[in-house]
Each structure stands twice: as C-alpha cells, then as structure tokens.
Amino acid sequence: MLKGNIVEFSAKYKITPNQAKLLRCTGEHLKAHHEGGSTKPTNIVAACWYCNHKRHQRKNPPDPEQYRDLIQNRMSQGGWHSIRLN
C-alpha cells in the first residue's frame, strides 16, 4: 500500500518526508564486506537507514550484538532517535 511512497507514509504517520527517509528499510550486513562478510541471508538483517548509517559512522563500530544492546537500551530510555510511529 505505502511501499516506496515517502509522501503517503509521512502523511499517514504525521512525520515529515525527511523523517520518513530516515526510517527507510536497508539491508545491514552484520559483518561488513571489508571484514570478510558475505552477502548470504545469514549475514544480512533489516535495519532502518538511520541505524545502519549511525553504526557505520563510528570509528570502531561495535559488533552486531553490542550494537543491538546499545540501541535497545537507548530506545528504552527514549534516547535513540526522536521518530516514533503510532
């Protein structure tokens, strides 16, 4: 229904189109290509663009389990990113 239409998605959830772009689904490689990671389904998970981008901006990105724990902890405190959908 809303697949690929950022304007409709943002209107439905009362967020801006720029906020909607941050929530786009991306394929996140658990182990990066430059570290020998594969393109097999077991190495790829869904992640919003924001989370994927933030992980790779770090000088020393944490491993996938550490990053998951970091995000879950910050989200439980309302501190990961401010976009919330109802």
PDB file of N, CA, C and O in Angstrom, chain B, residues numbered from 101:
ATOM      1  N   MET B 101       0.825  -1.200   0.000  1.00  0.00           N
ATOM      2  CA  MET B 101       0.000   0.000   0.000  1.00  0.00           C
ATOM      3  C   MET B 101       0.867   1.261   0.000  1.00  0.00           C
ATOM      4  O   MET B 101       0.716   2.110  -0.879  1.00  0.00           O
ATOM      5  N   LEU B 102       1.775   1.396   0.978  1.00  0.00           N
ATOM      6  CA  LEU B 102       2.620   2.591   1.039  1.00  0.00           C
ATOM      7  C   LEU B 102       4.024   2.316   0.527  1.00  0.00           C
ATOM      8  O   LEU B 102       4.906   3.167   0.645  1.00  0.00           O
ATOM      9  N   LYS B 103       4.232   1.166  -0.026  1.00  0.00           N
ATOM     10  CA  LYS B 103       5.557   0.758  -0.478  1.00  0.00           C
ATOM     11  C   LYS B 103       6.162   1.797  -1.415  1.00  0.00           C
ATOM     12  O   LYS B 103       5.611   2.088  -2.477  1.00  0.00           O
ATOM     13  N   GLY B 104       7.302   2.352  -1.008  1.00  0.00           N
ATOM     14  CA  GLY B 104       8.030   3.274  -1.863  1.00  0.00           C
ATOM     15  C   GLY B 104       7.483   4.685  -1.934  1.00  0.00           C
ATOM     16  O   GLY B 104       8.062   5.513  -2.636  1.00  0.00           O
ATOM     17  N   ASN B 105       6.400   5.002  -1.246  1.00  0.00           N
ATOM     18  CA  ASN B 105       5.834   6.340  -1.332  1.00  0.00           C
ATOM     19  C   ASN B 105       6.050   7.080  -0.015  1.00  0.00           C
ATOM     20  O   ASN B 105       5.245   6.975   0.911  1.00  0.00           O
ATOM     21  N   ILE B 106       7.136   7.820   0.052  1.00  0.00           N
ATOM     22  CA  ILE B 106       7.508   8.524   1.281  1.00  0.00           C
ATOM     23  C   ILE B 106       6.482   9.586   1.657  1.00  0.00           C
ATOM     24  O   ILE B 106       6.218   9.788   2.842  1.00  0.00           O
ATOM     25  N   VAL B 107       5.903  10.262   0.684  1.00  0.00           N
ATOM     26  CA  VAL B 107       4.927  11.316   0.974  1.00  0.00           C
ATOM     27  C   VAL B 107       3.696  10.728   1.668  1.00  0.00           C
ATOM     28  O   VAL B 107       3.243  11.259   2.681  1.00  0.00           O
ATOM     29  N   GLU B 108       3.155   9.630   1.122  1.00  0.00           N
ATOM     30  CA  GLU B 108       1.992   8.993   1.748  1.00  0.00           C
ATOM     31  C   GLU B 108       2.336   8.449   3.131  1.00  0.00           C
ATOM     32  O   GLU B 108       1.561   8.600   4.076  1.00  0.00           O
ATOM     33  N   PHE B 109       3.491   7.822   3.242  1.00  0.00           N
ATOM     34  CA  PHE B 109       3.920   7.267   4.521  1.00  0.00           C
ATOM     35  C   PHE B 109       4.036   8.365   5.569  1.00  0.00           C
ATOM     36  O   PHE B 109       3.548   8.216   6.689  1.00  0.00           O
ATOM     37  N   SER B 110       4.687   9.473   5.202  1.00  0.00           N
ATOM     38  CA  SER B 110       4.865  10.558   6.164  1.00  0.00           C
ATOM     39  C   SER B 110       3.527  11.172   6.562  1.00  0.00           C
ATOM     40  O   SER B 110       3.342  11.538   7.723  1.00  0.00           O
ATOM     41  N   ALA B 111       2.595  11.290   5.627  1.00  0.00           N
ATOM     42  CA  ALA B 111       1.273  11.834   5.948  1.00  0.00           C
ATOM     43  C   ALA B 111       0.516  10.893   6.883  1.00  0.00           C
ATOM     44  O   ALA B 111      -0.106  11.337   7.848  1.00  0.00           O
ATOM     45  N   LYS B 112       0.570   9.604   6.596  1.00  0.00           N
ATOM     46  CA  LYS B 112      -0.139   8.629   7.422  1.00  0.00           C
ATOM     47  C   LYS B 112       0.340   8.661   8.864  1.00  0.00           C
ATOM     48  O   LYS B 112      -0.473   8.575   9.785  1.00  0.00           O
ATOM     49  N   TYR B 113       1.639   8.783   9.077  1.00  0.00           N
ATOM     50  CA  TYR B 113       2.201   8.719  10.424  1.00  0.00           C
ATOM     51  C   TYR B 113       2.521  10.097  11.016  1.00  0.00           C
ATOM     52  O   TYR B 113       3.115  10.200  12.089  1.00  0.00           O
ATOM     53  N   LYS B 114       2.118  11.149  10.300  1.00  0.00           N
ATOM     54  CA  LYS B 114       2.275  12.528  10.777  1.00  0.00           C
ATOM     55  C   LYS B 114       3.734  12.866  11.104  1.00  0.00           C
ATOM     56  O   LYS B 114       4.050  13.410  12.162  1.00  0.00           O
ATOM     57  N   ILE B 115       4.605  12.522  10.153  1.00  0.00           N
ATOM     58  CA  ILE B 115       6.016  12.890  10.245  1.00  0.00           C
ATOM     59  C   ILE B 115       6.386  13.579   8.940  1.00  0.00           C
ATOM     60  O   ILE B 115       5.637  13.513   7.966  1.00  0.00           O
ATOM     61  N   THR B 116       7.529  14.233   8.919  1.00  0.00           N
ATOM     62  CA  THR B 116       7.955  14.916   7.703  1.00  0.00           C
ATOM     63  C   THR B 116       8.535  13.896   6.714  1.00  0.00           C
ATOM     64  O   THR B 116       8.957  12.812   7.115  1.00  0.00           O
ATOM     65  N   PRO B 117       8.553  14.242   5.430  1.00  0.00           N
ATOM     66  CA  PRO B 117       9.195  13.344   4.462  1.00  0.00           C
ATOM     67  C   PRO B 117      10.665  13.063   4.807  1.00  0.00           C
ATOM     68  O   PRO B 117      11.148  11.952   4.589  1.00  0.00           O
ATOM     69  N   ASN B 118      11.373  14.060   5.340  1.00  0.00           N
ATOM     70  CA  ASN B 118      12.768  13.825   5.725  1.00  0.00           C
ATOM     71  C   ASN B 118      12.873  12.816   6.860  1.00  0.00           C
ATOM     72  O   ASN B 118      13.786  11.991   6.872  1.00  0.00           O
ATOM     73  N   GLN B 119      11.946  12.874   7.814  1.00  0.00           N
ATOM     74  CA  GLN B 119      11.941  11.882   8.887  1.00  0.00           C
ATOM     75  C   GLN B 119      11.632  10.495   8.315  1.00  0.00           C
ATOM     76  O   GLN B 119      12.231   9.499   8.721  1.00  0.00           O
ATOM     77  N   ALA B 120      10.698  10.445   7.376  1.00  0.00           N
ATOM     78  CA  ALA B 120      10.342   9.167   6.757  1.00  0.00           C
ATOM     79  C   ALA B 120      11.549   8.559   6.048  1.00  0.00           C
ATOM     80  O   ALA B 120      11.723   7.341   6.064  1.00  0.00           O
ATOM     81  N   LYS B 121      12.371   9.378   5.435  1.00  0.00           N
ATOM     82  CA  LYS B 121      13.565   8.869   4.745  1.00  0.00           C
ATOM     83  C   LYS B 121      14.508   8.188   5.718  1.00  0.00           C
ATOM     84  O   LYS B 121      15.163   7.210   5.359  1.00  0.00           O
ATOM     85  N   LEU B 122      14.589   8.692   6.958  1.00  0.00           N
ATOM     86  CA  LEU B 122      15.456   8.077   7.967  1.00  0.00           C
ATOM     87  C   LEU B 122      14.977   6.680   8.345  1.00  0.00           C
ATOM     88  O   LEU B 122      15.765   5.845   8.789  1.00  0.00           O
ATOM     89  N   LEU B 123      13.686   6.430   8.167  1.00  0.00           N
ATOM     90  CA  LEU B 123      13.112   5.142   8.544  1.00  0.00           C
ATOM     91  C   LEU B 123      13.099   4.115   7.421  1.00  0.00           C
ATOM     92  O   LEU B 123      12.625   2.995   7.612  1.00  0.00           O
ATOM     93  N   ARG B 124      13.617   4.485   6.246  1.00  0.00           N
ATOM     94  CA  ARG B 124      13.656   3.534   5.127  1.00  0.00           C
ATOM     95  C   ARG B 124      14.381   2.256   5.546  1.00  0.00           C
ATOM     96  O   ARG B 124      15.386   2.300   6.256  1.00  0.00           O
ATOM     97  N   CYS B 125      13.866   1.145   5.103  1.00  0.00           N
ATOM     98  CA  CYS B 125      14.473  -0.138   5.423  1.00  0.00           C
ATOM     99  C   CYS B 125      15.709  -0.357   4.546  1.00  0.00           C
ATOM    100  O   CYS B 125      15.671  -0.153   3.332  1.00  0.00           O
ATOM    101  N   THR B 126      16.782  -0.769   5.175  1.00  0.00           N
ATOM    102  CA  THR B 126      18.007  -1.096   4.455  1.00  0.00           C
ATOM    103  C   THR B 126      18.447  -2.505   4.847  1.00  0.00           C
ATOM    104  O   THR B 126      18.003  -3.040   5.863  1.00  0.00           O
ATOM    105  N   GLY B 127      19.295  -3.084   4.061  1.00  0.00           N
ATOM    106  CA  GLY B 127      19.914  -4.363   4.402  1.00  0.00           C
ATOM    107  C   GLY B 127      21.233  -4.091   5.099  1.00  0.00           C
ATOM    108  O   GLY B 127      22.161  -3.554   4.492  1.00  0.00           O
ATOM    109  N   GLU B 128      21.322  -4.453   6.354  1.00  0.00           N
ATOM    110  CA  GLU B 128      22.523  -4.231   7.159  1.00  0.00           C
ATOM    111  C   GLU B 128      23.342  -5.512   7.210  1.00  0.00           C
ATOM    112  O   GLU B 128      22.853  -6.559   7.636  1.00  0.00           O
ATOM    113  N   HIS B 129      24.580  -5.420   6.776  1.00  0.00           N
ATOM    114  CA  HIS B 129      25.483  -6.568   6.863  1.00  0.00           C
ATOM    115  C   HIS B 129      25.999  -6.669   8.295  1.00  0.00           C
ATOM    116  O   HIS B 129      26.599  -5.723   8.805  1.00  0.00           O
ATOM    117  N   LEU B 130      25.773  -7.795   8.939  1.00  0.00           N
ATOM    118  CA  LEU B 130      26.239  -7.975  10.307  1.00  0.00           C
ATOM    119  C   LEU B 130      27.765  -7.928  10.362  1.00  0.00           C
ATOM    120  O   LEU B 130      28.345  -7.308  11.253  1.00  0.00           O
ATOM    121  N   LYS B 131      28.395  -8.576   9.419  1.00  0.00           N
ATOM    122  CA  LYS B 131      29.846  -8.495   9.277  1.00  0.00           C
ATOM    123  C   LYS B 131      30.095  -7.822   7.934  1.00  0.00           C
ATOM    124  O   LYS B 131      29.704  -8.349   6.892  1.00  0.00           O
ATOM    125  N   ALA B 132      30.739  -6.668   7.953  1.00  0.00           N
ATOM    126  CA  ALA B 132      30.945  -5.862   6.754  1.00  0.00           C
ATOM    127  C   ALA B 132      31.760  -6.601   5.691  1.00  0.00           C
ATOM    128  O   ALA B 132      32.563  -7.484   5.994  1.00  0.00           O
ATOM    129  N   HIS B 133      31.527  -6.210   4.444  1.00  0.00           N
ATOM    130  CA  HIS B 133      32.270  -6.809   3.325  1.00  0.00           C
ATOM    131  C   HIS B 133      33.772  -6.673   3.528  1.00  0.00           C
ATOM    132  O   HIS B 133      34.520  -7.627   3.317  1.00  0.00           O
ATOM    133  N   HIS B 134      34.215  -5.478   3.940  1.00  0.00           N
ATOM    134  CA  HIS B 134      35.659  -5.258   4.083  1.00  0.00           C
ATOM    135  C   HIS B 134      36.263  -6.065   5.235  1.00  0.00           C
ATOM    136  O   HIS B 134      37.484  -6.131   5.379  1.00  0.00           O
ATOM    137  N   GLU B 135      35.402  -6.679   6.056  1.00  0.00           N
ATOM    138  CA  GLU B 135      35.879  -7.561   7.132  1.00  0.00           C
ATOM    139  C   GLU B 135      35.678  -9.025   6.774  1.00  0.00           C
ATOM    140  O   GLU B 135      35.829  -9.906   7.621  1.00  0.00           O
ATOM    141  N   GLY B 136      35.334  -9.283   5.506  1.00  0.00           N
ATOM    142  CA  GLY B 136      35.146 -10.651   5.059  1.00  0.00           C
ATOM    143  C   GLY B 136      33.709 -11.142   5.120  1.00  0.00           C
ATOM    144  O   GLY B 136      33.454 -12.330   4.924  1.00  0.00           O
ATOM    145  N   GLY B 137      32.763 -10.244   5.389  1.00  0.00           N
ATOM    146  CA  GLY B 137      31.356 -10.622   5.453  1.00  0.00           C
ATOM    147  C   GLY B 137      30.798 -10.984   4.089  1.00  0.00           C
ATOM    148  O   GLY B 137      31.240 -10.469   3.062  1.00  0.00           O
ATOM    149  N   SER B 138      29.831 -11.868   4.098  1.00  0.00           N
ATOM    150  CA  SER B 138      29.244 -12.341   2.848  1.00  0.00           C
ATOM    151  C   SER B 138      27.925 -11.630   2.560  1.00  0.00           C
ATOM    152  O   SER B 138      27.445 -10.816   3.350  1.00  0.00           O
ATOM    153  N   THR B 139      27.356 -11.965   1.403  1.00  0.00           N
ATOM    154  CA  THR B 139      26.039 -11.444   1.042  1.00  0.00           C
ATOM    155  C   THR B 139      24.964 -12.504   1.282  1.00  0.00           C
ATOM    156  O   THR B 139      23.845 -12.377   0.787  1.00  0.00           O
ATOM    157  N   LYS B 140      25.296 -13.528   2.025  1.00  0.00           N
ATOM    158  CA  LYS B 140      24.338 -14.585   2.344  1.00  0.00           C
ATOM    159  C   LYS B 140      23.272 -14.035   3.297  1.00  0.00           C
ATOM    160  O   LYS B 140      23.558 -13.143   4.096  1.00  0.00           O
ATOM    161  N   PRO B 141      22.052 -14.560   3.216  1.00  0.00           N
ATOM    162  CA  PRO B 141      20.978 -14.091   4.095  1.00  0.00           C
ATOM    163  C   PRO B 141      21.313 -14.159   5.585  1.00  0.00           C
ATOM    164  O   PRO B 141      20.792 -13.365   6.369  1.00  0.00           O
ATOM    165  N   THR B 142      22.162 -15.082   5.978  1.00  0.00           N
ATOM    166  CA  THR B 142      22.522 -15.189   7.400  1.00  0.00           C
ATOM    167  C   THR B 142      23.388 -14.028   7.873  1.00  0.00           C
ATOM    168  O   THR B 142      23.570 -13.849   9.077  1.00  0.00           O
ATOM    169  N   ASN B 143      23.923 -13.239   6.950  1.00  0.00           N
ATOM    170  CA  ASN B 143      24.761 -12.093   7.303  1.00  0.00           C
ATOM    171  C   ASN B 143      24.036 -10.763   7.099  1.00  0.00           C
ATOM    172  O   ASN B 143      24.632  -9.706   7.309  1.00  0.00           O
ATOM    173  N   ILE B 144      22.774 -10.792   6.696  1.00  0.00           N
ATOM    174  CA  ILE B 144      22.050  -9.554   6.405  1.00  0.00           C
ATOM    175  C   ILE B 144      20.770  -9.496   7.231  1.00  0.00           C
ATOM    176  O   ILE B 144      20.005 -10.459   7.284  1.00  0.00           O
ATOM    177  N   VAL B 145      20.551  -8.355   7.870  1.00  0.00           N
ATOM    178  CA  VAL B 145      19.322  -8.120   8.629  1.00  0.00           C
ATOM    179  C   VAL B 145      18.714  -6.802   8.183  1.00  0.00           C
ATOM    180  O   VAL B 145      19.395  -5.969   7.585  1.00  0.00           O
ATOM    181  N   ALA B 146      17.441  -6.616   8.471  1.00  0.00           N
ATOM    182  CA  ALA B 146      16.779  -5.353   8.168  1.00  0.00           C
ATOM    183  C   ALA B 146      17.125  -4.336   9.243  1.00  0.00           C
ATOM    184  O   ALA B 146      17.161  -4.656  10.431  1.00  0.00           O
ATOM    185  N   ALA B 147      17.378  -3.109   8.812  1.00  0.00           N
ATOM    186  CA  ALA B 147      17.644  -2.003   9.739  1.00  0.00           C
ATOM    187  C   ALA B 147      17.184  -0.719   9.075  1.00  0.00           C
ATOM    188  O   ALA B 147      17.262  -0.581   7.855  1.00  0.00           O
ATOM    189  N   CYS B 148      16.708   0.213   9.869  1.00  0.00           N
ATOM    190  CA  CYS B 148      16.341   1.499   9.268  1.00  0.00           C
ATOM    191  C   CYS B 148      17.623   2.191   8.797  1.00  0.00           C
ATOM    192  O   CYS B 148      18.716   1.906   9.287  1.00  0.00           O
ATOM    193  N   TRP B 149      17.467   3.088   7.853  1.00  0.00           N
ATOM    194  CA  TRP B 149      18.616   3.786   7.297  1.00  0.00           C
ATOM    195  C   TRP B 149      19.404   4.490   8.399  1.00  0.00           C
ATOM    196  O   TRP B 149      20.635   4.468   8.402  1.00  0.00           O
ATOM    197  N   TYR B 150      18.688   5.113   9.333  1.00  0.00           N
ATOM    198  CA  TYR B 150      19.336   5.868  10.420  1.00  0.00           C
ATOM    199  C   TYR B 150      20.270   4.967  11.227  1.00  0.00           C
ATOM    200  O   TYR B 150      21.428   5.317  11.456  1.00  0.00           O
ATOM    201  N   CYS B 151      19.769   3.809  11.659  1.00  0.00           N
ATOM    202  CA  CYS B 151      20.590   2.903  12.466  1.00  0.00           C
ATOM    203  C   CYS B 151      21.774   2.364  11.672  1.00  0.00           C
ATOM    204  O   CYS B 151      22.892   2.300  12.184  1.00  0.00           O
ATOM    205  N   ASN B 152      21.535   1.982  10.442  1.00  0.00           N
ATOM    206  CA  ASN B 152      22.587   1.473   9.584  1.00  0.00           C
ATOM    207  C   ASN B 152      23.686   2.524   9.416  1.00  0.00           C
ATOM    208  O   ASN B 152      24.872   2.223   9.556  1.00  0.00           O
ATOM    209  N   HIS B 153      23.285   3.741   9.120  1.00  0.00           N
ATOM    210  CA  HIS B 153      24.224   4.831   8.901  1.00  0.00           C
ATOM    211  C   HIS B 153      25.011   5.155  10.174  1.00  0.00           C
ATOM    212  O   HIS B 153      26.229   5.327  10.125  1.00  0.00           O
ATOM    213  N   LYS B 154      24.316   5.238  11.310  1.00  0.00           N
ATOM    214  CA  LYS B 154      24.984   5.584  12.573  1.00  0.00           C
ATOM    215  C   LYS B 154      26.021   4.536  12.959  1.00  0.00           C
ATOM    216  O   LYS B 154      27.097   4.880  13.448  1.00  0.00           O
ATOM    217  N   ARG B 155      25.709   3.272  12.745  1.00  0.00           N
ATOM    218  CA  ARG B 155      26.664   2.222  13.094  1.00  0.00           C
ATOM    219  C   ARG B 155      27.941   2.380  12.288  1.00  0.00           C
ATOM    220  O   ARG B 155      29.036   2.222  12.826  1.00  0.00           O
ATOM    221  N   HIS B 156      27.814   2.690  11.011  1.00  0.00           N
ATOM    222  CA  HIS B 156      28.995   2.765  10.154  1.00  0.00           C
ATOM    223  C   HIS B 156      29.728   4.090  10.240  1.00  0.00           C
ATOM    224  O   HIS B 156      30.832   4.217   9.709  1.00  0.00           O
ATOM    225  N   GLN B 157      29.143   5.076  10.894  1.00  0.00           N
ATOM    226  CA  GLN B 157      29.840   6.344  11.107  1.00  0.00           C
ATOM    227  C   GLN B 157      30.879   6.237  12.219  1.00  0.00           C
ATOM    228  O   GLN B 157      31.797   7.054  12.293  1.00  0.00           O
ATOM    229  N   ARG B 158      30.745   5.262  13.058  1.00  0.00           N
ATOM    230  CA  ARG B 158      31.649   5.120  14.198  1.00  0.00           C
ATOM    231  C   ARG B 158      33.054   4.729  13.732  1.00  0.00           C
ATOM    232  O   ARG B 158      33.226   4.005  12.752  1.00  0.00           O
ATOM    233  N   LYS B 159      34.042   5.227  14.457  1.00  0.00           N
ATOM    234  CA  LYS B 159      35.429   4.894  14.137  1.00  0.00           C
ATOM    235  C   LYS B 159      35.668   3.392  14.315  1.00  0.00           C
ATOM    236  O   LYS B 159      36.303   2.756  13.475  1.00  0.00           O
ATOM    237  N   ASN B 160      35.160   2.839  15.402  1.00  0.00           N
ATOM    238  CA  ASN B 160      35.257   1.404  15.673  1.00  0.00           C
ATOM    239  C   ASN B 160      33.851   0.867  15.934  1.00  0.00           C
ATOM    240  O   ASN B 160      33.432   0.772  17.088  1.00  0.00           O
ATOM    241  N   PRO B 161      33.121   0.517  14.877  1.00  0.00           N
ATOM    242  CA  PRO B 161      31.747   0.043  15.068  1.00  0.00           C
ATOM    243  C   PRO B 161      31.690  -1.179  15.986  1.00  0.00           C
ATOM    244  O   PRO B 161      32.522  -2.079  15.868  1.00  0.00           O
ATOM    245  N   PRO B 162      30.716  -1.219  16.900  1.00  0.00           N
ATOM    246  CA  PRO B 162      30.584  -2.398  17.762  1.00  0.00           C
ATOM    247  C   PRO B 162      30.094  -3.593  16.959  1.00  0.00           C
ATOM    248  O   PRO B 162      29.541  -3.443  15.869  1.00  0.00           O
ATOM    249  N   ASP B 163      30.306  -4.780  17.513  1.00  0.00           N
ATOM    250  CA  ASP B 163      29.796  -5.953  16.816  1.00  0.00           C
ATOM    251  C   ASP B 163      28.265  -5.920  16.867  1.00  0.00           C
ATOM    252  O   ASP B 163      27.692  -5.177  17.664  1.00  0.00           O
ATOM    253  N   PRO B 164      27.601  -6.711  16.030  1.00  0.00           N
ATOM    254  CA  PRO B 164      26.141  -6.633  15.921  1.00  0.00           C
ATOM    255  C   PRO B 164      25.399  -6.801  17.252  1.00  0.00           C
ATOM    256  O   PRO B 164      24.425  -6.093  17.505  1.00  0.00           O
ATOM    257  N   GLU B 165      25.847  -7.728  18.100  1.00  0.00           N
ATOM    258  CA  GLU B 165      25.164  -7.943  19.377  1.00  0.00           C
ATOM    259  C   GLU B 165      25.311  -6.732  20.291  1.00  0.00           C
ATOM    260  O   GLU B 165      24.348  -6.327  20.942  1.00  0.00           O
ATOM    261  N   GLN B 166      26.502  -6.155  20.344  1.00  0.00           N
ATOM    262  CA  GLN B 166      26.721  -4.957  21.170  1.00  0.00           C
ATOM    263  C   GLN B 166      25.882  -3.784  20.655  1.00  0.00           C
ATOM    264  O   GLN B 166      25.317  -3.021  21.438  1.00  0.00           O
ATOM    265  N   TYR B 167      25.810  -3.654  19.341  1.00  0.00           N
ATOM    266  CA  TYR B 167      25.048  -2.549  18.767  1.00  0.00           C
ATOM    267  C   TYR B 167      23.559  -2.717  19.032  1.00  0.00           C
ATOM    268  O   TYR B 167      22.868  -1.748  19.349  1.00  0.00           O
ATOM    269  N   ARG B 168      23.061  -3.951  18.903  1.00  0.00           N
ATOM    270  CA  ARG B 168      21.654  -4.227  19.214  1.00  0.00           C
ATOM    271  C   ARG B 168      21.354  -3.841  20.661  1.00  0.00           C
ATOM    272  O   ARG B 168      20.345  -3.190  20.934  1.00  0.00           O
ATOM    273  N   ASP B 169      22.229  -4.242  21.591  1.00  0.00           N
ATOM    274  CA  ASP B 169      22.024  -3.917  23.001  1.00  0.00           C
ATOM    275  C   ASP B 169      22.051  -2.408  23.227  1.00  0.00           C
ATOM    276  O   ASP B 169      21.248  -1.882  23.998  1.00  0.00           O
ATOM    277  N   LEU B 170      22.965  -1.712  22.562  1.00  0.00           N
ATOM    278  CA  LEU B 170      23.052  -0.254  22.680  1.00  0.00           C
ATOM    279  C   LEU B 170      21.754   0.412  22.226  1.00  0.00           C
ATOM    280  O   LEU B 170      21.221   1.282  22.915  1.00  0.00           O
ATOM    281  N   ILE B 171      21.253  -0.003  21.067  1.00  0.00           N
ATOM    282  CA  ILE B 171      20.023   0.584  20.537  1.00  0.00           C
ATOM    283  C   ILE B 171      18.843   0.279  21.454  1.00  0.00           C
ATOM    284  O   ILE B 171      18.056   1.173  21.767  1.00  0.00           O
ATOM    285  N   GLN B 172      18.713  -0.974  21.888  1.00  0.00           N
ATOM    286  CA  GLN B 172      17.593  -1.330  22.762  1.00  0.00           C
ATOM    287  C   GLN B 172      17.643  -0.548  24.067  1.00  0.00           C
ATOM    288  O   GLN B 172      16.605  -0.108  24.563  1.00  0.00           O
ATOM    289  N   ASN B 173      18.820  -0.372  24.623  1.00  0.00           N
ATOM    290  CA  ASN B 173      18.964   0.388  25.859  1.00  0.00           C
ATOM    291  C   ASN B 173      18.576   1.853  25.651  1.00  0.00           C
ATOM    292  O   ASN B 173      17.832   2.420  26.450  1.00  0.00           O
ATOM    293  N   ARG B 174      19.077   2.455  24.586  1.00  0.00           N
ATOM    294  CA  ARG B 174      18.743   3.858  24.330  1.00  0.00           C
ATOM    295  C   ARG B 174      17.262   4.041  24.012  1.00  0.00           C
ATOM    296  O   ARG B 174      16.656   5.028  24.430  1.00  0.00           O
ATOM    297  N   MET B 175      16.673   3.096  23.273  1.00  0.00           N
ATOM    298  CA  MET B 175      15.248   3.201  22.949  1.00  0.00           C
ATOM    299  C   MET B 175      14.397   3.080  24.209  1.00  0.00           C
ATOM    300  O   MET B 175      13.386   3.771  24.337  1.00  0.00           O
ATOM    301  N   SER B 176      14.790   2.216  25.135  1.00  0.00           N
ATOM    302  CA  SER B 176      14.017   2.054  26.363  1.00  0.00           C
ATOM    303  C   SER B 176      14.048   3.330  27.202  1.00  0.00           C
ATOM    304  O   SER B 176      13.166   3.557  28.031  1.00  0.00           O
ATOM    305  N   GLN B 177      15.065   4.159  26.982  1.00  0.00           N
ATOM    306  CA  GLN B 177      15.184   5.429  27.695  1.00  0.00           C
ATOM    307  C   GLN B 177      14.698   6.603  26.846  1.00  0.00           C
ATOM    308  O   GLN B 177      14.796   7.758  27.260  1.00  0.00           O
ATOM    309  N   GLY B 178      14.178   6.303  25.667  1.00  0.00           N
ATOM    310  CA  GLY B 178      13.678   7.349  24.778  1.00  0.00           C
ATOM    311  C   GLY B 178      14.776   8.156  24.126  1.00  0.00           C
ATOM    312  O   GLY B 178      14.552   9.303  23.742  1.00  0.00           O
ATOM    313  N   GLY B 179      15.975   7.577  23.992  1.00  0.00           N
ATOM    314  CA  GLY B 179      17.095   8.366  23.522  1.00  0.00           C
ATOM    315  C   GLY B 179      17.784   7.940  22.259  1.00  0.00           C
ATOM    316  O   GLY B 179      18.895   8.404  22.005  1.00  0.00           O
ATOM    317  N   TRP B 180      17.191   7.078  21.440  1.00  0.00           N
ATOM    318  CA  TRP B 180      17.914   6.712  20.219  1.00  0.00           C
ATOM    319  C   TRP B 180      17.696   7.782  19.161  1.00  0.00           C
ATOM    320  O   TRP B 180      18.595   8.589  18.925  1.00  0.00           O
ATOM    321  N   HIS B 181      16.565   7.817  18.532  1.00  0.00           N
ATOM    322  CA  HIS B 181      16.215   8.954  17.691  1.00  0.00           C
ATOM    323  C   HIS B 181      14.753   9.279  17.953  1.00  0.00           C
ATOM    324  O   HIS B 181      13.996   8.437  18.435  1.00  0.00           O
ATOM    325  N   SER B 182      14.370  10.481  17.638  1.00  0.00           N
ATOM    326  CA  SER B 182      13.103  11.004  18.114  1.00  0.00           C
ATOM    327  C   SER B 182      11.878  10.580  17.305  1.00  0.00           C
ATOM    328  O   SER B 182      10.756  10.918  17.684  1.00  0.00           O
ATOM    329  N   ILE B 183      12.056   9.863  16.221  1.00  0.00           N
ATOM    330  CA  ILE B 183      10.916   9.495  15.387  1.00  0.00           C
ATOM    331  C   ILE B 183      10.199   8.291  15.997  1.00  0.00           C
ATOM    332  O   ILE B 183      10.778   7.220  16.176  1.00  0.00           O
ATOM    333  N   ARG B 184       8.939   8.502  16.306  1.00  0.00           N
ATOM    334  CA  ARG B 184       8.113   7.411  16.847  1.00  0.00           C
ATOM    335  C   ARG B 184       6.848   7.324  16.019  1.00  0.00           C
ATOM    336  O   ARG B 184       6.225   8.343  15.721  1.00  0.00           O
ATOM    337  N   LEU B 185       6.470   6.127  15.650  1.00  0.00           N
ATOM    338  CA  LEU B 185       5.248   5.934  14.877  1.00  0.00           C
ATOM    339  C   LEU B 185       4.191   5.316  15.786  1.00  0.00           C
ATOM    340  O   LEU B 185       4.493   4.481  16.639  1.00  0.00           O
ATOM    341  N   ASN B 186       2.965   5.738  15.588  1.00  0.00           N
ATOM    342  CA  ASN B 186       1.859   5.158  16.379  1.00  0.00           C
ATOM    343  C   ASN B 186       1.177   4.078  15.601  1.00  0.00           C
ATOM    344  O   ASN B 186       0.225   3.471  16.092  1.00  0.00           O
TER     345      ASN B 186
END
